[in-house]
Amino acid sequence: MVSMGGIPVQDRQDIEAVKVYGAASNPPLLKTLSDKGIETLHDGFIVGPYALIMRYCAERNIPAIALLAQSFYNYPDPEAAAATIKEFSKITGLNIDVSKLVEGGEEIRLRARDVMKRTTQELNRMKKTQEYDLPLYV
């Protein structure tokens, strides 16, 4: 059983090389992930559907792995999807073309960076306006 998803990270728009982390339902699968060059989660915890799937599989001795890429919290992240599929390819030996995902991911990342820049500028402008609106007491 293979689950693929994301781990939302702050400042994702500044990350150029997305990391993918692996988790597994048993120690031999963790070793397989490590042997394939996939960084495994050592600390922390998984929540939501991936956690339930992993727990269900572990309880029933069903081999399962989760591949989780650093991703945007509120936006689709084709670049993270591409990184996850590349790691999946290492495990399966399948050659999957992810070039369209990489192109789409770069576009979304640049747009997100632009939105954050404009938001910061607007917040700074609003702060200045508030300063002028406040009464001055001496």
Buried (B, 14 or more C-beta within 10 A) or exposed (E): EEBBBBBEBEEBBEBEEBBBBBBBBBEEBBEBBEEEEBEBBEEEEBEEEBBEBBEEBBEEEEBBBBBBBBBBEEBEBBBBBBBBBBBBBBBEEEEEEBEEBBEBBEEBBEEBBEEEEEEEEEEEEEEEEEEEEEEEEE
